[in-house]
């Protein structure tokens, strides 16, 4: 008996990795999407990685390119700081299609920060920050293969190879290829619903880690070649380009990225470190849209030196450093009423300081500021603050505020308008950015979240409210005439409210729900009005269930996502012929996606799924489709999917040792 009493019995503790994590202790309002969350949908690229969570809205910018545009707090992606391992990635020339240039299988996790963000990464963030962490060579597996195919004739292959060079060096090689091989016209308007084309994307990563000496480093080499062709189904690029035989478009992009990060943690003072980030990229896009032409090349260099330490004790921390950015743009635009070069060089140098206090219990604050000198934006100061308070157990209040300033790239950020007969009209001439002044905005936010148990299962509920006040924004006015788009500076506001309730109904069955309300207005020439193509009301629901894991690691996973979007204000078309007019508001509609995954073992899993299961399609996605070189042609008024129901299937194969 004495021997039995002294013998420790085995205790097995199972912790399930959550797909979506919200910490009660981080000061900023941060949501982390883990690798498990990204596997809930096909997630072919970064733009498609946000379908199963409510923080990011996914929209359709046009009826031709098949790309998806993301929005946060009701503002489009140019107002987000989008970084890859905390180095700015999607910006400038890559705003329209850049999110589709990062394959989903490369992504380890995504951090979404609502609100002004940190001053450490720059001054451009206004509505928030999205940071993508890629798979680290040191923790990568030797081999990974992903194959994907869908009923819209899109096929993808991803292969990862990893090798441990020594106990300190590791390297990974990621190779991605995709192609859409056949033409589809589901709505019989004579135009492709999605472009045909292909992409080759190669990334080679090196990681050095010497924990004993305190050194860590990452070096990345990347090349991407993406080609898209869209337009009328009868368009032949070798025969019809530059003619009015058939309307067609090509968007060809080549991109080269080189980056290096070096970090040193002082062995005797683990709270103190220094990091140095450097990145060079070249983005070259050649494109035409019917008889309109748009070419842009951006060569950029980014450098950031960061020093982290404490003041007296680890409750008081700070980060400080220096930052330099250089961008050389070569931009050619040929559209009605506008034919010219907009070549320019942007450079800025800045210094930042960010102080953090955490009493390790119920209160923390992050307050930062930076001063930058930009050759076109001038010298300016950027303050930002985030505060957290836990008034009781499992409850957390957060407030945030901050300023952002940026140069709007009005052509790169509104490329969908090239695929129309609109003339381009820039009304301001005195500013230094296409004649416009810089965009300046203040963002304020308040949020509350409470975790609790409901019927014995974990649940949480909460809300967040954000307001963005633009003292000057580059307004894109589609209310004046359906044959014209006007750009000018003006004031605008964006209010965003999100209410969430998440509940684990039974073991392994979880539901997420969210209601979102947007009130976004701008001072247009015709008066203050609601911004077009933005639903004021949205509802999101997601249900996920998985069976218990077998001894060999096998299980089933089921995931279902529902999105309802309220009516949207549409651009003015009242002076078009009656057959080419749209109503003032779109109808409300809903979308449903689902995926089933069978995990056979830790080495092999297959998945099948469907998008837009209700087969909802915008009835008239292209105005003037019967006369594409006429005055009423417009592919940019898109509020819903153009392509109908789509099914896909794929497999993932891993060799772990």
C-alpha positions as CSV (number, residue, x, y, z in Angstrom):
1,X,0.0,0.0,0.0
2,X,2.9,2.4,0.9
3,X,4.4,1.7,-2.5
4,X,1.1,2.5,-4.3
5,X,0.7,5.7,-2.3
6,X,4.2,6.9,-3.4
7,X,3.8,6.1,-7.1
8,X,2.9,9.0,-9.3
9,X,0.0,8.1,-11.6
10,X,0.1,9.3,-15.2
11,X,-1.8,12.6,-15.8
12,X,-2.5,13.4,-19.4
13,X,-3.3,17.1,-20.1
14,X,-4.5,17.9,-23.6
15,X,-4.5,21.5,-24.7
16,X,-6.2,22.3,-28.0
17,X,-4.6,25.0,-30.1
18,X,-7.1,27.8,-30.8
19,X,-7.4,29.0,-34.3
20,X,-8.1,32.5,-33.2
21,X,-6.5,34.0,-30.1
22,X,-7.4,37.1,-28.2
23,X,-5.3,37.8,-25.2
24,X,-6.6,39.5,-22.1
25,X,-3.1,40.8,-21.3
26,X,-1.9,42.5,-24.4
27,X,-2.2,46.3,-24.3
28,X,-3.3,46.8,-27.9
29,X,-6.4,45.2,-29.4
30,X,-4.6,42.3,-31.1
31,X,-6.2,39.2,-32.7
32,X,-3.9,36.4,-33.8
33,X,-4.9,33.9,-36.5
34,X,-2.9,30.7,-36.0
35,X,-2.0,28.1,-38.6
36,X,-5.1,26.1,-37.5
37,X,-7.4,29.0,-38.4
38,X,-5.8,29.3,-41.8
39,X,-6.5,25.7,-42.6
40,X,-10.3,26.2,-42.2
41,X,-10.5,27.4,-45.8
42,X,-8.4,26.9,-48.8
43,X,-6.5,30.1,-48.1
44,X,-4.7,30.1,-51.4
45,X,-3.2,33.5,-50.7
46,X,-3.0,36.1,-48.0
47,X,-6.0,38.0,-49.4
48,X,-8.2,34.9,-48.9
49,X,-7.0,34.2,-45.3
50,X,-9.6,36.4,-43.6
51,X,-12.8,34.7,-44.7
52,X,-13.4,32.9,-41.4
53,X,-13.0,35.8,-38.9
54,X,-15.1,38.9,-38.6
55,X,-12.3,41.5,-38.0
56,X,-11.5,41.9,-41.7
57,X,-14.1,42.5,-44.4
58,X,-13.4,40.9,-47.8
59,X,-14.8,42.7,-50.8
60,X,-14.7,42.5,-54.6
61,X,-13.1,45.5,-56.2
62,X,-14.1,44.8,-59.9
63,X,-15.7,42.4,-62.2
64,X,-12.6,41.3,-64.1
65,X,-9.5,40.6,-62.0
66,X,-10.9,38.1,-59.5
67,X,-8.9,39.8,-56.7
68,X,-10.3,40.3,-53.3
69,X,-9.9,43.6,-51.4
70,X,-9.8,43.7,-47.6
71,X,-11.1,46.5,-45.4
72,X,-10.8,47.1,-41.6
73,X,-12.9,49.6,-39.7
74,X,-14.6,50.3,-43.0
75,X,-11.4,51.6,-44.6
76,X,-9.6,50.0,-47.5
77,X,-6.2,48.3,-47.3
78,X,-4.1,51.4,-48.1
79,X,-5.0,52.7,-44.7
80,X,-3.6,49.6,-43.0
81,X,0.1,49.0,-42.3
82,X,0.6,45.6,-43.9
83,X,3.9,44.1,-42.8
84,X,5.7,40.8,-43.3
85,X,7.6,39.9,-40.1
86,X,7.3,43.6,-39.1
87,X,8.8,44.9,-42.4
88,X,6.4,46.9,-44.6
89,X,5.3,44.7,-47.5
90,X,2.1,45.7,-49.3
91,X,2.4,49.4,-50.0
92,X,2.6,51.8,-52.9
93,X,2.5,50.0,-56.3
94,X,1.5,46.7,-54.8
95,X,-1.7,47.9,-53.1
96,X,-4.1,46.5,-55.6
97,X,-2.8,42.9,-55.9
98,X,0.0,42.6,-53.3
99,X,-2.0,40.5,-50.9
100,X,-2.4,37.8,-53.6
101,X,1.4,37.5,-53.9
102,X,1.9,35.7,-50.5
103,X,0.7,32.0,-50.8
104,X,-1.3,30.9,-47.8
105,X,0.9,27.8,-47.1
106,X,3.9,30.1,-46.3
107,X,2.0,31.8,-43.5
108,X,2.6,30.7,-39.9
109,X,0.3,33.2,-38.2
110,X,-1.3,36.6,-38.7
111,X,-1.6,39.4,-36.1
112,X,-4.4,41.9,-36.6
113,X,-4.1,45.1,-34.6
114,X,-7.2,47.3,-34.6
115,X,-6.5,51.1,-34.2
116,X,-3.5,53.3,-34.7
117,X,-0.8,50.6,-34.2
118,X,2.7,51.1,-33.1
119,X,5.1,53.9,-34.0
120,X,7.9,51.4,-34.3
121,X,6.8,50.3,-37.8
122,X,6.1,53.7,-39.3
123,X,3.7,56.6,-39.5
124,X,1.4,55.4,-42.4
125,X,-1.0,53.2,-40.3
126,X,-4.4,54.8,-39.8
127,X,-7.0,52.0,-39.2
128,X,-4.7,49.2,-38.0
129,X,-1.9,46.8,-38.8
130,X,-1.7,43.3,-40.3
131,X,1.5,41.5,-39.6
132,X,2.2,38.1,-41.3
133,X,4.7,35.7,-39.7
134,X,6.1,33.2,-42.2
135,X,7.1,29.7,-41.3
136,X,10.5,29.7,-39.6
137,X,13.3,27.5,-41.1
138,X,14.3,26.4,-37.6
139,X,10.9,25.0,-36.8
140,X,9.9,23.9,-40.3
141,X,9.5,20.3,-41.4
142,X,11.7,18.6,-44.0
143,X,9.0,18.5,-46.7
144,X,5.5,19.8,-47.4
145,X,3.3,19.4,-50.4
146,X,-0.1,21.0,-51.1
147,X,-2.1,20.5,-54.2
148,X,-5.4,22.4,-55.0
149,X,-7.9,22.4,-57.8
150,X,-11.3,24.1,-58.2
151,X,-14.2,24.1,-60.6
152,X,-13.3,27.5,-61.9
153,X,-10.2,25.8,-63.4
154,X,-7.7,27.2,-60.9
155,X,-4.9,24.9,-59.9
156,X,-2.1,25.4,-57.4
157,X,0.9,23.5,-56.1
158,X,3.0,24.5,-53.1
159,X,6.1,22.6,-52.0
160,X,8.3,23.4,-49.1
161,X,11.8,21.9,-48.5
162,X,13.7,22.4,-45.3
163,X,17.2,21.5,-44.3
164,X,19.1,21.9,-41.1
165,X,22.6,23.0,-42.2
166,X,24.1,22.9,-38.7
167,X,22.9,23.3,-35.1
168,X,22.8,27.1,-35.8
169,X,21.8,27.4,-39.5
170,X,18.6,26.3,-41.2
171,X,17.2,27.0,-44.6
172,X,13.8,26.6,-46.3
173,X,12.8,26.8,-49.9
174,X,9.2,27.6,-50.7
175,X,8.0,27.1,-54.3
176,X,4.5,28.1,-55.4
177,X,2.8,27.9,-58.8
178,X,-0.8,28.6,-59.8
179,X,-2.7,28.8,-63.0
180,X,-6.2,29.3,-64.3
181,X,-6.3,27.5,-67.6
182,X,-9.7,27.9,-69.1
183,X,-12.1,30.8,-69.7
184,X,-15.4,31.1,-67.7
185,X,-18.4,33.3,-68.3
186,X,-21.1,32.2,-65.8
187,X,-23.3,35.3,-66.3
188,X,-23.2,35.2,-70.1
189,X,-22.1,38.9,-70.5
190,X,-19.3,38.0,-72.9
191,X,-16.6,38.8,-70.4
192,X,-14.4,36.4,-68.3
193,X,-15.6,36.1,-64.7
194,X,-12.0,35.6,-63.6
195,X,-8.7,36.1,-65.4
196,X,-6.7,33.3,-67.0
197,X,-3.0,33.4,-66.2
198,X,-0.3,31.9,-64.0
199,X,2.0,32.8,-61.1
200,X,5.4,31.5,-60.1
201,X,6.6,32.5,-56.6
202,X,9.8,31.3,-55.0
203,X,11.2,32.1,-51.5
204,X,14.4,31.0,-50.0
205,X,14.8,31.7,-46.3
206,X,17.9,31.3,-44.0
207,X,17.8,31.5,-40.2
208,X,20.7,31.7,-37.9
209,X,20.2,31.2,-34.2
210,X,22.9,31.2,-31.5
211,X,21.1,31.3,-28.2
212,X,24.3,31.0,-26.2
213,X,25.8,34.2,-27.8
214,X,22.4,36.0,-28.2
215,X,22.4,36.3,-32.0
216,X,19.5,35.6,-34.3
217,X,19.2,36.4,-38.0
218,X,16.9,35.9,-41.0
219,X,17.8,36.4,-44.6
220,X,15.2,36.2,-47.4
221,X,15.4,36.0,-51.2
222,X,12.2,36.1,-53.2
223,X,11.1,36.2,-56.8
224,X,7.6,36.4,-58.2
225,X,6.2,36.5,-61.7
226,X,2.4,37.0,-62.1
227,X,0.5,37.2,-65.4
228,X,-3.2,37.8,-65.8
229,X,-5.3,38.2,-68.9
230,X,-9.0,39.2,-68.8
231,X,-11.7,40.9,-70.8
232,X,-14.0,39.6,-73.5
233,X,-14.0,35.8,-74.1
234,X,-13.0,36.4,-77.8
235,X,-10.0,38.6,-77.0
236,X,-6.7,37.3,-78.3
237,X,-3.8,39.4,-77.0
238,X,-1.5,38.8,-79.9
239,X,-4.2,39.9,-82.4
240,X,-6.5,42.4,-80.5
241,X,-4.2,44.4,-78.2
242,X,-4.4,48.1,-79.0
243,X,-7.4,47.6,-81.3
244,X,-11.2,47.9,-80.8
245,X,-11.8,44.3,-82.2
246,X,-12.4,42.9,-78.7
247,X,-11.9,44.5,-75.2
248,X,-9.1,42.9,-73.3
249,X,-6.6,43.5,-70.5
250,X,-3.3,42.1,-69.3
251,X,-1.7,42.8,-65.9
252,X,1.8,41.4,-65.7
253,X,3.9,41.9,-62.5
254,X,7.4,40.9,-61.6
255,X,8.7,41.4,-58.1
256,X,12.0,40.9,-56.4
257,X,12.4,41.1,-52.6
258,X,15.6,40.9,-50.5
259,X,15.5,41.3,-46.7
260,X,17.7,40.7,-43.7
261,X,17.1,41.0,-40.0
262,X,19.8,40.8,-37.3
263,X,19.0,40.7,-33.6
264,X,21.2,40.6,-30.6
265,X,20.0,39.9,-27.0
266,X,22.6,40.9,-24.4
267,X,23.4,37.6,-22.6
268,X,23.8,39.2,-19.2
269,X,20.7,41.4,-19.7
270,X,18.0,39.3,-21.4
271,X,15.6,42.3,-21.2
272,X,17.8,44.3,-23.5
273,X,18.2,43.8,-27.2
274,X,19.0,45.5,-30.5
275,X,17.6,44.7,-33.9
276,X,18.5,45.9,-37.4
277,X,16.0,45.4,-40.4
278,X,16.9,46.0,-44.0
279,X,14.8,45.3,-47.1
280,X,15.0,46.0,-50.8
281,X,12.2,45.3,-53.2
282,X,11.5,46.0,-56.9
283,X,7.9,45.9,-58.1
284,X,7.3,46.2,-61.8
285,X,3.8,46.1,-63.3
286,X,2.9,46.5,-67.0
287,X,-0.7,46.6,-67.8
288,X,-3.4,47.8,-70.2
289,X,-7.2,47.9,-69.9
290,X,-8.7,48.1,-73.3
291,X,-7.1,51.3,-74.8
292,X,-6.1,52.6,-71.3
293,X,-2.6,51.9,-70.2
294,X,-1.0,51.8,-66.7
295,X,2.6,51.0,-65.9
296,X,4.3,51.4,-62.6
297,X,7.6,50.4,-61.2
298,X,8.6,51.0,-57.6
299,X,12.1,50.4,-56.2
300,X,12.2,50.6,-52.5
301,X,14.7,50.4,-49.6
302,X,13.7,50.2,-46.0
303,X,15.9,50.3,-42.9
304,X,14.9,50.2,-39.2
305,X,17.2,50.1,-36.2
306,X,15.5,49.3,-32.9
307,X,16.9,49.2,-29.3
308,X,14.8,47.6,-26.5
309,X,15.5,47.9,-22.8
310,X,14.0,48.7,-19.4
311,X,13.8,51.7,-17.0
312,X,14.8,50.4,-13.5
313,X,12.7,47.2,-13.8
314,X,10.8,45.2,-16.3
315,X,7.5,47.0,-15.6
316,X,8.9,49.9,-17.4
317,X,10.1,49.1,-21.0
318,X,11.0,51.2,-24.0
319,X,11.8,50.8,-27.6
320,X,13.6,53.5,-29.6
321,X,15.3,53.7,-32.9
322,X,15.9,55.3,-36.3
323,X,14.1,54.6,-39.6
324,X,14.8,55.4,-43.2
325,X,12.6,54.7,-46.3
326,X,13.3,55.3,-50.0
327,X,10.9,54.8,-52.9
328,X,11.5,55.5,-56.5
329,X,8.4,55.5,-58.7
330,X,8.2,55.4,-62.5
331,X,4.5,55.6,-63.3
332,X,2.9,56.1,-66.7
333,X,-0.9,56.7,-67.1
334,X,-2.8,56.9,-70.4
335,X,-6.6,57.4,-69.9
336,X,-9.2,59.8,-71.3
337,X,-8.2,63.4,-70.4
338,X,-5.0,62.3,-68.8
339,X,-1.7,61.2,-70.5
340,X,1.5,61.6,-68.6
341,X,4.3,60.4,-66.4
342,X,4.1,60.7,-62.7
343,X,7.7,59.7,-61.9
344,X,8.8,60.7,-58.4
345,X,11.2,59.9,-55.5
346,X,10.0,59.7,-51.9
347,X,12.3,59.4,-49.0
348,X,11.9,59.9,-45.3
349,X,14.0,59.6,-42.2
350,X,12.6,59.4,-38.7
351,X,13.2,58.6,-35.0
352,X,10.8,57.0,-32.6
353,X,10.4,56.3,-28.9
354,X,7.8,54.0,-27.4
355,X,7.3,53.6,-23.6
356,X,5.5,50.6,-22.1
357,X,4.2,50.2,-18.5
358,X,2.7,46.9,-17.3
359,X,1.9,46.4,-13.6
360,X,1.7,42.7,-14.4
361,X,-1.8,42.6,-13.1
362,X,-4.7,44.8,-14.3
363,X,-3.2,47.8,-16.1
364,X,-0.8,48.5,-18.9
365,X,-0.1,51.4,-21.3
366,X,1.9,51.8,-24.5
367,X,2.6,55.4,-25.4
368,X,4.8,56.3,-28.4
369,X,5.7,59.1,-30.7
370,X,7.9,59.5,-33.8
371,X,9.3,62.5,-35.7
372,X,9.8,62.1,-39.5
373,X,11.2,64.3,-42.3
374,X,9.7,63.4,-45.7
375,X,10.7,65.2,-48.9
376,X,7.0,65.7,-49.9
377,X,5.0,65.3,-46.7
378,X,7.3,67.7,-44.8
379,X,8.4,67.4,-41.2
380,X,5.7,66.0,-38.8
381,X,5.1,64.4,-35.4
382,X,3.1,61.2,-34.9
383,X,1.8,60.3,-31.4
384,X,0.0,57.1,-30.5
385,X,-1.3,55.5,-27.3
386,X,-2.9,52.2,-26.2
387,X,-4.3,51.5,-22.7
388,X,-5.6,48.3,-21.1
389,X,-7.5,47.9,-17.9
390,X,-8.9,44.7,-16.4
391,X,-11.6,45.9,-13.9
392,X,-12.5,42.3,-12.9
393,X,-11.5,38.7,-13.8
394,X,-11.8,37.8,-17.5
395,X,-12.9,41.3,-18.4
396,X,-10.8,43.9,-20.3
397,X,-11.3,47.5,-21.4
398,X,-9.0,49.0,-24.0
399,X,-8.7,52.5,-25.5
400,X,-6.4,53.7,-28.2
401,X,-5.7,56.9,-30.2
402,X,-3.2,58.1,-32.7
403,X,-2.4,60.0,-35.8
404,X,-1.5,58.8,-39.3
405,X,-0.2,60.6,-42.4
406,X,0.4,59.2,-45.8
407,X,0.8,60.0,-49.5
408,X,-2.1,58.5,-51.4
409,X,-1.1,56.7,-54.6
410,X,-4.4,57.5,-56.3
411,X,-3.8,55.4,-59.5
412,X,-2.2,52.3,-57.9
413,X,-4.9,52.2,-55.2
414,X,-7.8,52.6,-57.7
415,X,-6.7,50.5,-60.6
416,X,-10.3,49.0,-61.0
417,X,-11.3,52.4,-62.5
418,X,-8.9,51.9,-65.5
419,X,-11.3,49.2,-66.7
420,X,-14.0,51.7,-67.6
421,X,-14.6,54.6,-70.0
422,X,-14.3,57.2,-67.2
423,X,-12.1,60.2,-67.7
424,X,-9.8,61.0,-64.9
425,X,-9.9,64.5,-63.4
426,X,-7.6,65.7,-60.6
427,X,-9.1,68.9,-59.3
428,X,-6.3,70.1,-57.0
429,X,-3.0,71.3,-58.4
430,X,-1.2,73.0,-55.6
431,X,-0.3,69.9,-53.6
432,X,2.9,67.9,-54.0
433,X,1.2,64.5,-54.5
434,X,-0.5,64.4,-57.9
435,X,-1.5,68.0,-57.0
436,X,-3.1,66.8,-53.7
437,X,-2.1,67.4,-50.1
438,X,-1.1,64.5,-47.8
439,X,-3.8,62.4,-46.1
440,X,-4.0,63.1,-42.4
441,X,-6.3,61.3,-40.0
442,X,-6.8,60.7,-36.2
443,X,-8.1,57.3,-35.1
444,X,-9.8,56.7,-31.7
445,X,-11.0,53.4,-30.3
446,X,-12.8,51.8,-27.3
447,X,-13.4,48.1,-26.7
448,X,-14.5,45.7,-24.0
449,X,-14.4,41.9,-23.9
450,X,-15.6,39.5,-21.2
451,X,-14.9,35.8,-21.0
452,X,-17.3,33.6,-19.0
453,X,-18.8,30.1,-18.9
454,X,-22.3,29.4,-20.4
455,X,-23.9,26.0,-19.6
456,X,-20.5,24.8,-18.6
457,X,-18.7,25.8,-21.8
458,X,-16.3,28.7,-22.5
459,X,-17.8,31.8,-24.1
460,X,-16.9,35.4,-24.6
461,X,-18.7,38.6,-25.7
462,X,-17.7,42.1,-26.4
463,X,-17.7,45.1,-28.6
464,X,-15.3,47.6,-30.2
465,X,-16.0,51.1,-31.5
466,X,-13.6,53.1,-33.7
467,X,-13.8,56.5,-35.3
468,X,-11.4,57.9,-37.9
469,X,-11.5,61.6,-38.6
470,X,-9.7,62.7,-41.8
471,X,-8.8,66.3,-41.8
472,X,-7.7,65.6,-45.4
473,X,-8.3,62.6,-47.6
474,X,-7.8,61.9,-51.3
475,X,-11.5,61.6,-52.1
476,X,-12.5,59.4,-55.1
477,X,-15.7,60.9,-56.4
478,X,-18.0,58.7,-58.4
479,X,-21.1,60.7,-57.8
480,X,-20.5,63.5,-60.4
481,X,-20.9,61.6,-63.7
482,X,-20.8,58.0,-64.8
483,X,-18.3,59.0,-67.4
484,X,-15.8,60.6,-65.0
485,X,-13.9,60.1,-61.7
486,X,-12.7,63.1,-59.8
487,X,-9.9,63.2,-57.3
488,X,-9.6,66.0,-54.7
489,X,-8.8,66.6,-51.1
490,X,-11.6,66.8,-48.5
491,X,-12.8,65.9,-45.0
492,X,-14.4,62.5,-44.2
493,X,-15.3,60.4,-41.2
494,X,-15.5,56.6,-40.6
495,X,-17.4,55.1,-37.6
496,X,-17.2,51.4,-37.0
497,X,-19.0,49.3,-34.4
498,X,-18.5,45.5,-34.0
499,X,-20.4,43.4,-31.5
500,X,-19.3,39.8,-31.0
501,X,-20.5,36.6,-29.2
502,X,-18.5,33.4,-29.3
503,X,-19.6,30.2,-27.7
504,X,-18.4,26.6,-27.4
505,X,-21.8,24.8,-27.6
506,X,-20.4,21.3,-26.8
507,X,-16.9,19.9,-26.8
508,X,-15.2,20.6,-30.1
509,X,-18.2,22.6,-31.5
510,X,-17.7,26.3,-31.6
511,X,-19.7,29.2,-33.0
512,X,-18.6,32.8,-33.7
513,X,-21.0,35.5,-34.4
514,X,-20.5,39.2,-35.1
515,X,-22.7,42.2,-36.1
516,X,-20.9,45.2,-37.7
517,X,-22.2,48.7,-38.4
518,X,-20.4,51.2,-40.5
519,X,-21.1,54.9,-40.9
520,X,-18.7,56.3,-43.5
521,X,-19.2,59.7,-45.0
522,X,-17.2,62.2,-47.1
523,X,-17.6,65.8,-48.3
524,X,-18.2,65.3,-52.0
525,X,-18.7,68.1,-54.4
526,X,-22.4,67.3,-54.4
527,X,-22.4,67.5,-50.6
528,X,-21.8,65.2,-47.7
529,X,-22.7,61.6,-48.6
530,X,-22.3,58.0,-47.8
531,X,-19.2,56.4,-49.4
532,X,-20.3,54.1,-52.2
533,X,-19.9,50.3,-52.2
534,X,-19.9,49.9,-48.4
535,X,-22.6,48.0,-46.6
536,X,-23.7,49.8,-43.4
537,X,-24.8,46.6,-41.8
538,X,-23.1,43.2,-41.9
539,X,-23.5,39.9,-40.0
540,X,-20.9,37.2,-39.7
541,X,-21.3,33.6,-38.4
542,X,-18.9,30.7,-38.3
543,X,-19.4,27.2,-37.0
544,X,-16.5,24.7,-36.6
545,X,-16.6,21.1,-35.4
546,X,-14.0,18.5,-35.2
547,X,-14.1,14.9,-34.0
548,X,-11.8,13.4,-31.4
549,X,-8.3,12.5,-32.6
550,X,-7.6,8.8,-33.1
551,X,-4.5,7.1,-31.8
552,X,-2.9,7.7,-35.2
553,X,-3.8,11.4,-35.2
554,X,-6.8,11.0,-37.6
555,X,-9.9,13.2,-37.3
556,X,-12.6,15.0,-39.3
557,X,-13.0,18.8,-39.4
558,X,-16.1,20.7,-40.5
559,X,-16.3,24.4,-41.0
560,X,-19.1,26.6,-42.2
561,X,-19.1,30.4,-42.7
562,X,-22.1,32.7,-43.3
563,X,-21.8,36.4,-44.3
564,X,-24.8,38.7,-44.7
565,X,-24.3,42.1,-46.3
566,X,-26.9,44.9,-46.2
567,X,-27.7,47.2,-49.1
568,X,-24.8,49.4,-50.4
569,X,-25.0,52.9,-51.9
570,X,-24.0,52.7,-55.6
571,X,-22.1,55.3,-57.7
572,X,-24.2,57.6,-59.8
573,X,-25.4,56.2,-63.2
574,X,-28.5,58.3,-63.6
575,X,-27.4,60.0,-66.9
576,X,-26.7,56.7,-68.6
577,X,-29.2,55.2,-71.0
578,X,-31.9,53.4,-69.0
579,X,-30.5,50.0,-69.8
580,X,-27.1,51.0,-68.3
581,X,-28.4,52.5,-65.1
582,X,-28.2,51.0,-61.7
583,X,-30.5,51.8,-58.7
584,X,-29.2,54.1,-55.9
585,X,-28.7,51.1,-53.6
586,X,-27.8,47.4,-54.2
587,X,-29.9,44.6,-52.7
588,X,-28.8,42.9,-49.5
589,X,-27.4,39.4,-50.0
590,X,-25.7,36.5,-48.2
591,X,-22.8,34.2,-48.9
592,X,-22.0,30.8,-47.5
593,X,-18.7,28.9,-47.6
594,X,-18.0,25.4,-46.2
595,X,-15.1,23.0,-46.0
596,X,-14.7,19.4,-44.8
597,X,-11.2,18.1,-44.0
598,X,-10.2,14.5,-43.4
599,X,-7.0,14.1,-41.5
600,X,-5.7,10.6,-42.0
601,X,-2.5,11.0,-39.9
602,X,0.1,13.6,-39.1
603,X,1.4,13.1,-42.7
604,X,-1.7,13.3,-44.9
605,X,-5.0,15.1,-45.1
606,X,-7.4,16.0,-47.8
607,X,-10.1,18.6,-48.0
608,X,-13.1,19.6,-50.1
609,X,-15.1,22.7,-49.9
610,X,-17.3,25.2,-51.6
611,X,-17.6,29.0,-51.8
612,X,-20.7,31.0,-52.5
613,X,-22.8,27.9,-52.0
614,X,-26.0,29.9,-52.4
615,X,-24.8,30.8,-55.9
616,X,-25.5,34.5,-55.5
617,X,-24.2,36.6,-58.4
618,X,-24.5,40.3,-59.2
619,X,-26.9,40.4,-62.1
620,X,-25.4,43.3,-64.0
621,X,-21.7,43.4,-63.1
622,X,-20.5,45.2,-66.2
623,X,-22.2,48.3,-67.6
624,X,-22.0,48.8,-71.3
625,X,-20.8,45.2,-71.9
626,X,-22.3,45.2,-75.4
627,X,-20.3,48.3,-76.4
628,X,-17.0,48.1,-74.3
629,X,-15.4,51.0,-76.2
630,X,-18.5,53.1,-75.8
631,X,-19.1,55.8,-73.2
632,X,-21.0,53.7,-70.7
633,X,-18.5,50.9,-70.2
634,X,-17.7,50.3,-66.5
635,X,-16.5,47.2,-64.7
636,X,-15.8,48.9,-61.3
637,X,-19.3,49.0,-59.8
638,X,-19.2,45.6,-58.1
639,X,-20.9,44.9,-54.8
640,X,-21.2,41.1,-54.9
641,X,-19.5,38.0,-56.5
642,X,-19.5,37.8,-60.2
643,X,-18.6,34.1,-60.3
644,X,-21.2,31.8,-58.9
645,X,-21.0,28.6,-56.8
646,X,-17.5,27.1,-56.8
647,X,-16.2,23.8,-55.4
648,X,-12.6,22.9,-54.7
649,X,-10.5,20.0,-53.4
650,X,-6.9,19.6,-52.2
651,X,-4.4,17.6,-50.2
652,X,-1.6,18.3,-47.8
653,X,1.3,15.9,-47.4
654,X,4.0,16.3,-44.8
655,X,7.3,14.5,-44.0
656,X,8.1,15.5,-40.4
657,X,11.4,13.8,-39.9
